[in-house]
C-alpha cells in the first residue's frame, strides 16, 4: 500500500541536501523549495505538479519531465536544467522571478490573468513559447515595475494569441510577430510587431 501525503497550496516542502543527487518524492506538492547548495535534485519520472510556488535558491534542479506550476516560478539562485522538458504555468495571476532558460514554456488560459516578469530579468526559451488567452479574456504580460523592461529571448517557435503586452524588450534578432492573432500592445515594447500603423 502506498500512502501519499496531501499538501495544500500554502504548504511548502523543502529539499536542502548539500551534496550528491536526490530524487524528489512522487508527490503533488503545495509549494516546493530547492535550497541545497551543492546538491542535485531530480523529480521522479512522472510529471511534477506544484500547487503553490516553485522556488529554486541553491543547488541544481534537473527536470526529468513536465513541470506544472500553479503558483509563482521563483529562481533566486541555483541552476535550472531543463533537459528539453516543458514548464507549464497553470495558475491564475503568476510571476516569474529571476532570469531563466526554459526549453518549452507555456501559459494558456480562458480567463483573463496577468503573467508578471521581474523587471530587468531575461527569459530565454530555446524551443517553444506558448502564451495564450481567450476571446475577451486577454493574458496580460507585464513588468514587475511599470515602465521598466522585462526581457525575453524566444529562440524557437512562438505561439501567442489574445495577449496584451507592455514593457517587453525582445532580445532575439527575430521580431516577435503577433499580427493576426488578436494580440495587443499597451506600449513600451521593443522588437515586437502587433501590426499597428502610426
N, C-alpha and C positions, 0 to 999 in steps of 0.2 A: 504494500500500500504506500503510495506517495502522498505526502501531506505538504501542501504548499501554503505559505503564509499569505494573508490578504493585506495589501497595503493600500492606503488612501493616497490621493494626490498630494496631501500635505505632509506625508511621512517621507523620510529620506533614509536610504541605505548607503553607507559609505564604505568604500574599499580603499585601504590605506597601506597595503603591503609595500615594503621598500626595496625588495629585490625579488628576482625570479618572475615567473609567469603565473598568473592567477586566472582561473576560469570562473566567470560570474555564474551564480546560481540561475537556473532557468525559471526566473520569476517574472511576473508582471509587477514592476516596481512603481512606487509612488514617485519620489524623487530619487535620483541616482547620482552619487558623487564619487568621482575617481580622484584620489588625492595622494596616492603613494609615490613619493619621489624615488625614482629608480625602478619601480615595479612596472610590469606589463600586464594589462588586463584585457581579457578576451571573453566575450559572451559565449554562451553555449551556441550550438549550430543553428538554433531556431531564431526567428525574428525577436529582436529586443524591443520590448514595449515599456515606455517610461511615461507614467500618467502625469507626473509633475515635471520639474526641471531636470535636465541632464547637465551636470556640472563636471568639467574637467579642469583641475587646477595643477596637477602634477602627474608624473608618470606617463605611460603610453597606453592609449586605448586603441586596440586593434578590432575594428568592426569585422565581424565574420558573416553578417547577413544584413538585412534591412534593419534600420533603427527607427522606430516610431516614437516621436516625442510630442506629448500633448501640452507640455509647459514650455519653458524657455530653453534655448540652447546656450549654455554659459561656458565659454572657454576663457579662462584667465591665465592658463599656463599649460604645461604638458604638451604631448604630441597626439594628435588625432590621425590615425592611419586608416584610410577609407577602404582599402583593399577592393576597390571597384564596386562598392556597395552603395545603397540608397539611404539617404537620410530623409525621412518624411515628417514634416511638421503638420500635425493633425489637429491641434487645439484651436482655440478662438484667437484672441489677440496674443501674439507671441513676439519675443525679442531674440535676436541672435547677438550675443555678446562676444567680442573678440574677433580677430581675423582667423579665417578657417579656409582649408582646402577640402572641398567636397568632390566626390566623383559624380553622383547624381543627387540633386536636391529638388524637393517638391513641396509645394503647399497648394492645395486645391480646396476651395470652399464654395458652398452655395449660399452662404450668409456673409454679409459684409463684415470683414475683420481687418485689423491692421497688423502687418508684419514690420517690426521696427528693427533697424540695424544700428549698432553703436556707431556714432559719428567718428570718422577717421579710420575706421577699420575696413579691411578688404575681404570680400567673399569671392574665392576662386572656385569655379565649377568646371571640372575637367571634361565632363561628358554631356549630361543632360540637365538643363534647368527648366523646371516646370512651375509656373506661378499662374494660378487661375482663380478668378472669382466667378460670379454668375451675373445674369442679366438683372440689372438694377441692384446688384449686390457686389459692389466692387471690392477687390482685395487691394487695400491701400499699402503702399510701400513707403516707409518713412524713415527719416534720420532720428536718432535719439536726441538730437539737438537741432531744432528747426533752423534752417539757413546754413547748416554745416553739412558737408558732403559725407555720404556713405559710399564706399567704392565697391564695384563689382567687376569681375573678370570672367565672363562666361565663354569658355573656350570651345564648346561643342554646340549641340542642338539647343535652341531656345524656343520654348513653347510658352507664350504669355497671352492671356486673354482676360478681359474685364479687370484689368489692373489700373490703378491710379498711382502715379509715381511722382515723388518730389525729392529734391536734394540728392539725386543719384549721379555719380560720376562713373561712367563705363570706361574702365582702363583698357579694355580689349581694342585691338586695332579695327575690328569689325563693328560697325554701328549696330546697336540693338534695334532691329526693325520691328515695330509693333503695329504697323499700319494694317487696317482691315480686320482687326481682332478686338474691337471695342475697348481699346486701351486709351487712357487719357493722361495728360501731364498737368500737375499742379505747379510746375515751374522749377527752375534751378537744376535742370538735368543736362548732363554733358554726354554727347555721343549716343543719344537715343533719337529715334525717329518715330514720331507719333502721326506723321502725315499732315502736320499742321502747316498752314501757309500764312505768311505775315505780309 
